[in-house]
Structure formats: C-alpha cells, structure tokens
Amino acid sequence: MGSVLVVVFLVATAAVLLGSGALALGRRRQFNDVERFHRARGITTGWARAGVTRPVLGEQRAAREERERSDA
C-alpha cells in the first residue's frame, strides 16, 4: 500500500512540474497590446520609408515565379 502512495505522489509531482513549465513557456511568447502596436507601427513605418504602396503579404510561389518570369 505504501508503494502505491509513493507512485501517486510522484505522478502528481510530475504533473504539477510539467503544468507549471508549460504555463511559464506559454506566457513568454504572448504579446500585450502595446507591444503589438509598436511592432505594427515599426513595420508600417518601414514600408513608408521604402516607398511601399501596398501591404507586403506572403506571395504564393506560383504568382511570384510568374512575376519573375515576366520581369526577365
């Protein structure tokens, strides 16, 4: 009976450690609204300085290859 309690205690301890570790890692990657605003402002400022008139979105490979062929 004593060994069962030890196993239950070890499993509970491992679950608490894994759960708190997952929470700690998850919180580091979140942006708050102020950080997101400043990041977006930096991106759009860079676009303005570079003279970009349309938002730069990830192009699809086929469209990019077709555009490069027409430029060449």
N, C-alpha and C positions, 0 to 999 in steps of 0.2 A: 504493500500500500504506500509506503514511503517513497519508493522509486517512481510511482505514478505521479505523486505530487511534485517531485523534482522535475520530471519531464514537463508537466503542465506549467510549472513556474518558468522553465527555460523557454518554452514556446511563447508564453505571454511576454517575457522579457524581449525576446527576439522580435515579436510583432510590434511592441512599443518602439524599439530602436529603429526598425525599418520604417514604421509610420512617421516618426519624427524626422528621420532622414529625408524621406520623400517630401514632407512639408517644407523642410529647410531648403531643399534644392528647388522646389517649385516656386517659392517666394522670390528667389533671386532673379528669376527671369521675367517677372512681371514689371511692366512699366506703369507708372502712375500717369495721370492726365497731363501734368506739367511736363514730364519728360517726353511724352509722346508729342505734345505741342511743339517743344523746342526741336525735336528731331524732324518733324514735318516742316517746320519753318526753315531749318537748315537745308533740307532737300529742295524746297521750292526756291530758296534764295540762290542755291547753286544753279538751278535751272535758269533763273532770271539772269544771272551773271554769264551763263554760257549761251544765252540767246535762244533758249528752247521755247517754242511757241505752243507745243502740245505736250501733255504729260508723257513721260517716258515710262512705258509699260513693257513688261516682258513680251517680246515679239515671239510669235510662233516660228519654228525653224523653217518651215516651207516658205512663209512670207519673207523672212529675212534672206533666204537663199535666192528667191526670185528677184528681190530688190537688188541684191549684189550682182546678179547676172545682168540685170538691165542697166546697172551703172557701169559695168565693164565694157 
